[in-house]
Amino acid sequence: MRLPGRSPRPLFRRKKQVAAGLLALGATAAMVVTAGGTAQADSEHGRTPRIGHVWTIILENKSYEATFSGLNQNSYLWKTLPSYGELLTQYYGTGHYSLDNYLSLIAGQAPAPDNQSDCPTYKNVSPGTPAADGQVNASSGCVYPSSVKTLFNQLDDKHVPWKLYAQDMGNTPSREDAYACGVPGDPSGAGVPDPGSATPDDQYVPKHNPAAFFHAVSDNPNDCKNVVPLNGLAAAPGHPAENSLAQDLKSIKTTPAFNWITPDNCSDAHDATCKGDNLSGDPNNHQGGLYASDLFLEKVVPEIMASPAFQKDGLIQIVFDEAFPPYKMYGNSIGDYTGNPPDSGLNTPTDTAQSVVACCNELPGPNTAQPGDQAFGQDTTPGGGITGAVMISRYIKPGSVSAQPYNHYSWLRSMEDLFGVKHGGTDGKGHLGYAAADGLRPFGGDVYNNPSGHALPPAPSGSITYPAVAGVTDVGRPEIPADSVYAH
């Protein structure tokens, strides 16, 4: 067990190994960031290599002020990891509560009533007819018809290998089908009431697995072969064994190009008190929140960073679904107040404003006027709030900070661009749903700010900063403090 308040060190123990591996790459490509934000490069040999492997880890229910301010026991995420890459201080969710954000991320769909309520009954969307801007009329239900495509389908069309790794999925086979995209049952007709919450033996929850909510994925057996338990699955009659993430990382050949990682309801910071294991090694320790997510990241991120695929051309993204205020009243944080002991009577709760704001000209969609669901009684601006995000890659200068606003639709557009999806979608240029919105900014030169791809050592967060700018392609002039490692 790691003692509360003690600085975590697993990544630092691997610092020399990981940095040496990155430096040994000897990047020969002169990378350029296109106007569309794609990290792509022209090499000395005329080819166009780019970021070729992506790992996206989705965490839960924390505002920027909770995660990146030191309020909670998560120094690995808010201190250590930004020193290896970039902190996005203005990354936003698109709704409340969890499920609507996952659907925005993977398909550009705006919040709708049932997915704003985390799908109380797992049933098909109704009426399911097309609406403007690639949206779907969804007055009820949460499982989208096969006509609604996802990033996974786009990757299929491009023959880009992908996997979704879901921690604990299949631990209790009667709760979810690990061989059928982790669905909790049949969504036709009346559907499946209360489609799963965490248990002591199985902390997987379907609402954090977007593959289970699109017939375009879940009805395709070949796609469901790509939706696997994080720790693998033993062979069963009619089913071969499934590799774990750790096994797939052993070689470039076995590592998919796109990797979505859904931690369980403990490891993703969702539950303040975990129903089961929090990876501390102590069976009596069930502390959750950002403490538990730090334990998960300390285990998984070094494994990814040490992998041949990451060292070749990888990008790790740590993203939260939505912003919750760091209040004990919501049961999702540990250090919730501003410095004094909780029972002193001298504390003022931190601001909830970060939990409800929107960015990037977010649209409400056809099904609800308030994507933020009027959360916390303060939803004056429709959105999922500021969560922040961390990006790590050899194409990113360690210690960078960007104040440029991005949201989940920006993320989807960025992934479509990154993997060369240029046709179809809502705009005919490969962008789904609201990822096709006019003027939406994908990740640009403020994120992919190390064009050479030469590996650089860790640097203090803030060693180089990028201000927010209005133009879609203008990254602004980076600000380099006088004492920065990049100042000379």
N, C-alpha and C positions, 0 to 999 in steps of 0.2 A: 504493500500500500504506500502511496506517496503521501507524505504528511501535508496537511493543509498549509498553504503559504510557501511551501518549499519550491524552489525554482526547478522545473522539469529539465532533464538533460539528454534524453535519448537522441535528439537530433544533433546536439553538439558532440556527442560521442561519435557520431557518424560524420561529422563535418568534414574531416580530412578525406574520408573515403568518398563521400559524395562529390565534394569540390574537385578532388583529384580526377574522378571519373569525368566530370564535366569539362575540366580543362584539357584532359587528354583527347577530347574530341577534335581539337584543333580546327575550329569552325572555319571553313574556307569559303563559305557563302556570304555574299554581301546582301543582307536582307533589306528589303524596302517594305514600308507599310503603305498599301495602296489607299486611294481616297475612300474606298469602301471599308477600310479597316482590316483587310485580310493580311495576316502575317505570312508573307510569301517572299521567297528569295530567288535571286538569279545567281547561280553558282559559277565558278570558273569553267565548268564543263558544259555550260549552256542549258542545264536542266533547271527546273524551278522547284527546289525543295521548300518545304514550309513546316510549320508546327504540325507534326504528324500523329501525335498521341495526346489525347486530352483525358484528364480525370476530373470529374465534377463531383464534389462531395456536398450534399445538401444537409444543412443543419436547420434547427427549428426555433422559431418564436423568440427572437432576441433583437432588441433595438441596438443601434450602434452604441448608445450610451451605456448599455449593459455589457456589451461584448468587448469594446475597445477602449474602455476608460479605466480599467483596473478595479471596478466595483466587485467583480467576482473572481473565483479561483480558476482562472483560465489563462495564465501568463504564457503558456505555450502558443496559443492562438494569437493573443493580442500583442505579445512582445517578440517571441522567437520567430514565428513564421514570416511576419512582414520584413524581417531582416534578410530573408532569402528571396524576397520578391517585392510585390507592390500591394499597398493597402488602398482600396477604393473607399474613400470616406463618404461618398454620395451614391452608394448603390441602394436601390429601392425595391421593395416588394410591390406587387400589383394588387393585392387584396387582403382580406381577412375572411375566413381563417385559412388553415393550411392548404386544402386541396385546390382551391382556385389558383393559388400561386404555381403549383406543379403543372396545372393545365396551361397556364400562361407560358411557362418555361418551355414546355415540350411541343406545344401546338399553337401558341399565340392566341388562345381562346381567353376571352374576358370572363370575369366572374359571373356566375349565375346563381339563383337562389339555393339549389341543393348543394352545389359545390362550395358555396359560402358557408354552409352548415356542415361541411366535411362529410357529405353524403350519408345522411341518417338511414337511408335505405338504398342499397346497391341495386339500382335499376336503370334502365335505358332512358336516355334523354327524350323528352317529349316537348313539342312535336318533332324536333330533330330536323327541321327544314332549314335550308340555307338562308342566311341573312347577309346584310352588307358587310364588306371588308373581311370576307372569309370567316365570319362568325356564324353561329348556329342558334336558332331559336330553341331555347331550353328553359321553358317555364317550370319544368320539374325534371327530376332525374339527373344522373351524373355520368353515365357511360355513353360516350359519343358514337354516332353511327360510323360505319366503315368508310363513308365518304369524307370524313374528317381525318386528314393526314397529320402525321407527327414528324418530328426530327428523325425518329427511328426509321420511318418509312422513306424519308429522303435519303438517309444513309444507305438503306437497302438499294434504292434506285442507282446510287453512285457506286455500289459494290464496296462500300466502306464498312469494315468489320466493326461491330459494336457489341457491348454487353451492359446490362444493368445488374449490378450486384446488390442484393438486399439482405442485410444482416438479419439472421434468425428466420428468414422465410422458409417455411416447410418444417420448422421444429415440431409443430403440432399439425399433422397432415389434415385433420378434420376441420381445421380453421381456414386454411388456404391451400390452393393447389400449386405446389412448387414446380409442377411440370406444365402448368397452363398460365404462365405469366403472373402467378401469385394471386389470382382472382379469388374472392371469398365465396363464389357461388355463381348461380345463373342470374343475370340481370334482367331477363325477359319477364314479362308479366308483372307480378307484384314485387319481384326482386327479392333481395336478401336484407332483412332488417338488421340494423346495428352490425355492420360488416367488419367487426374485429377491433379490439383494443388490446393493449399489452397485457400479457399474463406472466407469471413467474418463469414459465418455461419457454415462452414464445413472445418476444417483445416486438415482433414485426407487426406493422399496421398497414393495411392496404392503401389508406389515404395518402401515404408517402411514396407510393409506387405508381408513377403515372402510366406505366404500360398496362395496368389493369383497368384503365378507364377509356380506352380507345379500341373499338372493335377492329380497327385497321391493324392493330398489333396483336391483341389477345386472341383473335380468331385465326391467326396465322401460326401454325405449329412451328415453322422455321424461326419466326421471330421469338416465340416463347422459349425456344432453345437458348436464346441469348439472355433470358431473364433468369438469373440463377442466385442461389444463396451465396452470401459473401464468403462463407467458409467452406463452400463446396457441398457436394451431395454424393452420398455413397450410391453405388449401382443398385438398381431395383429391377424386378421383372419387367422387361420391356423398355427399360431406361438405362442408358449407360451412366457411369459416374460423371459428375460435373466437377471441373476444377474449381478451386478456390481462387480468389484474387491473388493471393500470395503465389500459388502455383503458376497462374497465367503470367505473372510478372517475371518469371525466371528467364524468359527469352523474348526477343522482339517478335519472333514468329508466332508465339502464343498470346501476345498482348494485343487486344483489340485497339483500333485507332481511336475509338470514342468509348469512354468508360463512365457510366453514371453510377454513383455509390450512394445508396440509401442506408444510413445507419439505422439501428432499431430505435424504439421510442425512449430508450435510456441514453444511448450513445449520441443521439442527435440533439441533446440538450432539452428535449421536450418535457420530460417528466422531472419534477423537482426531486421526487423520491422514486427510484427505479423499482419496478416490480421484480426484476431479476438481477442478473450480473451486470456490474458497471465496469468490468475489466480491471478493477483495482487489485484483484487477487484475494480480497478479503470477503468471504461469503456473508459476513455480517454488515458490510458496508454497502448501502443502497443509495448513497448520495448521487443525485442526478444533476440536472442543469448543466451549466458550462464546465463544471468540474468533471462530469462524466464525458462530455464531448472532448475535453482536453485529453483524457486518457485514451479515447478512441483515436484522435489525431496523432498522438504520440506514438501509437502503434502502427497506424496505416501510412501516414505521410512519409516516414523514413523508408518504409518498404518500397513505396513508389519512387522516391528520389534515388534510391540505390539501384533501380531496375535499368537494364540496358535501353529499354524504350524511352524512359524519361531522359536519360542521359543523352540519347541521340537527338530527340526533337520534341520533348514533352512539355506539357502545360498542366499544372495543377490549379484547380479553382475551388475555393471554399466559399460557399454561398449560403445565406440564410433565406428561408422561404418568406418570412414576414417579420415585422418589428412588433414586439410586445414591450410594454413598459416594464422596467425591472422592479416590480412591486411584489412583496410577499403575498399580497392579496390575490395575485394571479397564480401563485404557486409555481413559479418557473425560474426563480433566481435565489441566490444565497445572500450576497451582499447587496441589499436593496436600498439602503439609505445613505445619507451623506456624511458618514464619518463617526457618528456617535453610536454607542451600543443600542440595539433595537429597543430595549426596555427603558431607556433613559428619558424618553419623552421629549428629547431635544432634536429629533430628526425631522427633516423635511424630505418627502419623497422626491426623487428626481423627476425631470420633466417627461410628460407623456407625449409632447408634441411630435417627437421623432417617430412615434408609432403610427401616425395616421396620415402623414403627408404623402403626396405623389410627385412624380417628376415626368419630364420627357413628353409633355402634352398627352398624358395617358387618357384614353377614351373610356367611357363607361360600358360600352357594348349594348346589345339589344335587350338584355334580360334584367338588368338592374341599373338604377340611376346612381348607386353608390357602391363602387368596387370595394371600398373600405368597410362597407357594412355598418357604418356609423359606430365603429368600434370605440369602446371606452368612453362613450358619450361625448367624443370630441371630434368626430369625423367631419370637420369643416372643409377638408380637401380630400377628394376621393383617391385613396391609395393605400398601399400596404406598409408605408413608413420606411425610414432609413435603417438598413441593417448593416451596411458595410460589407466588404468582400475582400478576399486575399487571393492574389494570383502569383504563381511561382513558375518561372521558366528561364532558360538561358537567354531567351529573347526579351527578358525584362531585367532592368537594372535593380539589383537588390537594394532595399531601403527606399524605394520610390513611394511616393504618395500622390494620388490624383484626387482632386476635388470635382472632377467632371461627373455630372449626373448620368447614371445608367440605371436601367431597370430590367425586369425579366424578359421583356420584349426585346430590349437591346441585346441581352445574352443570346436569345434564340437567333436573332439576325446575325450576330457575330459568329455563332457556330455554323450557321448555313454558309456564310461567306468563307469561313476558315476551311470547310471541307468542299468548297467549290460547287455548291448547289446554286446554279445560275438560271434554271428554267422552272416553270410551273409556279406553284404557290399562288397567293392572292394577287400579287403584282406582276406575275409572269416572269419575275426575275429570281424566283426561288425562295421567297419569303412568305411564311405562313401567317395567317391571321393578322394580329396587330404588329407582328414583326415587319410587316410590309408598310406600316404607317409612313406617310410622307415626312421627311425630316428626322426620322428616328436615327439616333447616332449609335452605330456599332462601336466596339472597342477599336481605338485608333492608335496613333503614335504616342499618346500619353501612356498607353498600356504596353504596346510592343515597342519599347523605347531603347532597346539594345540591338540595333540592326545587324551588327556583325555576328551575333550569336555566340561571341566569345564568352565563356563562362567567367563570372566575376565572383569574388568572395562575398560573404555576407556583409551588410553595412547597416548602420543604425537607421531605423525607420525615420524618414524625413530628410535623408541625405540628398534627395532631389524631389521637388514637388512640382505639380502641374495644377494651375488654377482652372476653374470652370470657364469655358468659353461658349459663345452662342452658336458659332458655325459648326456644321456637321463635320467638315474635314479639317478645321483649324484646331490644332492641339494646344495652341498657346505657347508662350515662351517658358520653358522650364526654369524654375527658381532653384538655385544651388547655393545653400548657405556657405559662408566663408570657411567654416570648419568642416565642411563636407568632404568625404573621401573623393568626391568628383570635382572638387574645387581646383585641383591642380592637374 
